[in-house]
């Protein structure tokens, strides 16, 4: 069976090489991947919607005090599936993709990419305060990776097609093809050239066509701009930009702070119990935290803040606008908490939609405060709701262009373009200077594995250090005499370096041929001098588990050395030469840029 399958694949590949140019083949694959990403996004949405419809039809008859049980049940189901059925931990989708791009040549294990197709709808459908866009991008990217493996495309093309999957997912969800394209460039650090632009466009277009085919003109947000840009409102846009920057910093710090707190629990069941309880309590007091929160955004855009807030213990006093503002502020504050608690408790989802929900609440709060201060100012609450979303996306995800084009496409106009640029620029500038790396890439950046738009740094990140290690050096021991050194090492090696190790293979020094050249032919010294008196200490070493190509290159630059020893698990492993490292760098650069 396997033989016939390989033969079938071989015939297809052979036909493709003969009849389709590489450029056209990439375009065909981008269309296929965009179509698949669109289907995956729709599948996630429909499964989640079905779960919510079934649950909410029953919840109406329940007492409100038991409402918080539902998210816990969903998280419990996810816990059972991951621990006893799939036996795999959930990994955040986009950080997983970024890691695969930087360290695994874009190869994503199917179990990590497709598992969210099951777990994310359960998490969100049962009220987990996370989004579906991240899982959609993750599953689409995994499928893209599998297609690339099947058709044996190059590593650079694999990177581009994974970006196509991300662009397709966003295009399908928001019906925003330009935002999808820009997101792939900003978040995945793709080069925006004609070579990459066309596949990204093809993927976005095929994905959005898929969405229109199945959903018609149904969109997540329906909004028409009625109040256009007014130059006199510029100070308020600046205030909102500063506010969204502060909120973005809070969002990021809260995410990592709560995650660190939950990491103290060694057992997943304890994380589930604490996280589930916390989410339930928050939902009881703030119902809009339930699920993704897209309905909450739509209600704010339509000006219906009472429906947006929902039924709360404070219904008797919501006639006071300042109570409404306080409740919306609570949503702004606790959305980040509820989202992170959902992740920490074992849920599966994404952060993009929660970021938008938090931003919409903040923007609406700022506009309501301005309008109700009694100073005669009046701004559009719906416009500020949209601008708040853009500001949070720019600040939290460090994706200002994505936020601008997304909101512009949602409104089907560019009337808010100037306010969008003001708000997002301020939010991005402040948050970027305060927090260098976003939630997606912080862990990779700390390890030095993050891909960026800097080609030099990207090539260093993509380099596999193990390919540069040479192990054909003959080791000697410190008790060796000069004669033993010459007969057992120098005579048998074409190298001019000889690592000195102890009985446990730990590196304690190094002998260079140049150091013994003056005495190596003096037979009177053969039994008098030992290696321990000839060897030099290793001032700089490469630690296999800690160093990467970038740090190794820096060590060569700092020391001026031509060879540096590599230590693995505390023991001698081999050497890296400057020439080998530079040759590997040059090859990777050629492959990456051609």
Buried (B, 14 or more C-beta within 10 A) or exposed (E): EEEEEEEEEEEEEEEBEEEEEEEEBBBBBBBBBBBBBBBBBBBBBEBBEEBBEEBBEEBEEEEEEEBBBBBBBBBBBBBEBBBEEBEEEBBBBBBBBBBBBBBEBBBBBEEBBBBBBBBBBBBBBBBBBBBBBBBBBBBBBBBBBBBBEEBEBBBBBBBBBBBBBBBBBBBBBBBBBBBBBBBBBBBBBBBBEEEBBBBBBBBBBBBBBBBBEBBEEEBBBEBEBEBEBEEEBEEBBBBBBBBBBBBBBBBBEBBBEBBEBBEEBEEBEEBBBBBBBBBBEBBBBBBBBBBBBBBBBBBBBBEEBEBBBBEBEBEEEBEEEEBBBBBBBBBBBBBBBBBBBBBBBBBBBBBBBBBBBBBBBBBBBBBBBBBEEEEEBEBBBBBBBBBBBBBBBBBBBBBBBBBBBBBBBBBEEBBBBBBBBBBBBBBBBBBBEBBEBBBBBBBBBEBBBBBEEEEEBBBBBBBEBEEBBEEEBBEBBBEBBBBBBBEBBBEEBEBBBBBBBBEEEEBBBBBBBEBBEEEBEEEEBBEEBBBBEBBEEBEEBBBBEEBBBBBBBEBBEEEEBEBBBBBBEEEBBBBBBBEBBEEBBEEBBEEBEE
